[in-house]
């Protein structure tokens, strides 16, 4: 799923709908990676509320995005930003590997091993 304004969404979760979404175009990722992403997204929305999405831009850079409905008084904006920084730090290697996967499989980049 690619949207010119949004980029290519890998996965996401919503505290409003109590749902997790995984883009089927990434089905070649190992099951352990897919499971880790699901736990990460669901725990994020349970902890902070709102929505949480992991996506790629046109250059293959991965980003973590959170948002909330305007009337959501329970959304923890500060906690969400801190949680994103924590995930960027603790899951850095995973995110780098997923980004490499995206650039090679979807963008057709050649890599030297």
NORLINGI-V635961 format. One record per residue. N is the residue number from 1. SS is DSSP state (2 for helix, 1 for strand, 0 for the rest). OMEGA is omega in whole degrees, -180 to 180 (* if undefined). D_CENTER is the distance of its C-alpha to the mean C-alpha in Angstrom with 1 decimal. Layout:
n:N ss:SS omega:OMEGA d_center:D_CENTER
n:N ss:SS omega:OMEGA d_center:D_CENTER
This chain:
n:1 ss:0 omega:179 d_center:13.2
n:2 ss:1 omega:177 d_center:13.7
n:3 ss:1 omega:-176 d_center:14.9
n:4 ss:0 omega:-179 d_center:16.9
n:5 ss:0 omega:-174 d_center:16.0
n:6 ss:0 omega:-174 d_center:12.2
n:7 ss:1 omega:-179 d_center:11.5
n:8 ss:1 omega:-178 d_center:10.1
n:9 ss:1 omega:175 d_center:7.2
n:10 ss:1 omega:-179 d_center:5.9
n:11 ss:1 omega:179 d_center:5.2
n:12 ss:1 omega:179 d_center:5.7
n:13 ss:1 omega:180 d_center:8.8
n:14 ss:1 omega:176 d_center:12.0
n:15 ss:0 omega:-179 d_center:14.7
n:16 ss:0 omega:-179 d_center:17.1
n:17 ss:0 omega:-177 d_center:17.0
n:18 ss:0 omega:-177 d_center:16.2
n:19 ss:1 omega:174 d_center:14.0
n:20 ss:1 omega:178 d_center:11.0
n:21 ss:1 omega:173 d_center:10.0
n:22 ss:1 omega:-179 d_center:9.4
n:23 ss:0 omega:-177 d_center:10.5
n:24 ss:2 omega:178 d_center:13.9
n:25 ss:2 omega:180 d_center:14.1
n:26 ss:2 omega:-176 d_center:12.2
n:27 ss:0 omega:179 d_center:14.8
n:28 ss:0 omega:175 d_center:16.3
n:29 ss:0 omega:178 d_center:13.8
n:30 ss:0 omega:-179 d_center:15.8
n:31 ss:2 omega:180 d_center:15.8
n:32 ss:2 omega:178 d_center:15.3
n:33 ss:2 omega:179 d_center:11.9
n:34 ss:2 omega:179 d_center:11.0
n:35 ss:2 omega:179 d_center:12.6
n:36 ss:2 omega:179 d_center:10.9
n:37 ss:2 omega:180 d_center:7.4
n:38 ss:2 omega:180 d_center:9.3
n:39 ss:2 omega:-179 d_center:11.2
n:40 ss:2 omega:-177 d_center:8.6
n:41 ss:2 omega:-178 d_center:7.1
n:42 ss:2 omega:178 d_center:10.8
n:43 ss:2 omega:179 d_center:12.3
n:44 ss:2 omega:-176 d_center:10.5
n:45 ss:2 omega:176 d_center:11.8
n:46 ss:2 omega:-177 d_center:15.0
n:47 ss:2 omega:-172 d_center:15.6
n:48 ss:2 omega:-176 d_center:14.9
n:49 ss:0 omega:177 d_center:15.1
n:50 ss:0 omega:177 d_center:13.8
n:51 ss:1 omega:179 d_center:10.5
n:52 ss:1 omega:-177 d_center:6.9
n:53 ss:1 omega:171 d_center:4.3
n:54 ss:1 omega:-175 d_center:1.6
n:55 ss:1 omega:179 d_center:5.2
n:56 ss:1 omega:173 d_center:8.5
n:57 ss:0 omega:-177 d_center:11.8
n:58 ss:0 omega:-179 d_center:15.2
n:59 ss:0 omega:179 d_center:15.8
n:60 ss:0 omega:178 d_center:12.8
n:61 ss:0 omega:-178 d_center:11.3
n:62 ss:1 omega:176 d_center:7.6
n:63 ss:1 omega:178 d_center:6.7
n:64 ss:1 omega:-174 d_center:5.2
n:65 ss:1 omega:175 d_center:7.2
n:66 ss:1 omega:-179 d_center:9.4
n:67 ss:1 omega:178 d_center:12.5
n:68 ss:0 omega:174 d_center:15.5
n:69 ss:0 omega:-175 d_center:18.6
n:70 ss:0 omega:-176 d_center:21.5
n:71 ss:0 omega:-177 d_center:23.7
n:72 ss:0 omega:-179 d_center:21.3
n:73 ss:0 omega:-178 d_center:23.4
n:74 ss:0 omega:-179 d_center:21.5
n:75 ss:0 omega:-178 d_center:18.2
n:76 ss:0 omega:-175 d_center:18.2
n:77 ss:2 omega:180 d_center:17.1
n:78 ss:2 omega:178 d_center:18.4
n:79 ss:2 omega:180 d_center:16.9
n:80 ss:2 omega:178 d_center:13.4
n:81 ss:2 omega:177 d_center:13.8
n:82 ss:2 omega:179 d_center:15.4
n:83 ss:2 omega:176 d_center:12.7
n:84 ss:2 omega:179 d_center:10.1
n:85 ss:2 omega:178 d_center:13.0
n:86 ss:2 omega:179 d_center:13.6
n:87 ss:2 omega:179 d_center:10.3
n:88 ss:2 omega:179 d_center:10.7
n:89 ss:2 omega:-174 d_center:14.1
n:90 ss:2 omega:-178 d_center:14.1
n:91 ss:0 omega:-176 d_center:11.3
n:92 ss:2 omega:-178 d_center:12.5
n:93 ss:2 omega:178 d_center:14.1
n:94 ss:2 omega:-179 d_center:11.4
n:95 ss:2 omega:178 d_center:9.1
n:96 ss:2 omega:180 d_center:12.4
n:97 ss:2 omega:178 d_center:13.3
n:98 ss:2 omega:178 d_center:10.3
n:99 ss:2 omega:177 d_center:10.9
n:100 ss:2 omega:177 d_center:14.6
n:101 ss:2 omega:-179 d_center:14.2
n:102 ss:2 omega:-177 d_center:12.7
n:103 ss:2 omega:-179 d_center:15.6
n:104 ss:2 omega:-174 d_center:18.2
n:105 ss:2 omega:-173 d_center:17.5
n:106 ss:0 omega:-177 d_center:16.4
n:107 ss:0 omega:177 d_center:18.1
n:108 ss:0 omega:178 d_center:21.0
n:109 ss:0 omega:174 d_center:21.2
n:110 ss:0 omega:179 d_center:23.9
n:111 ss:0 omega:176 d_center:23.5
n:112 ss:0 omega:179 d_center:26.5
n:113 ss:0 omega:* d_center:26.6
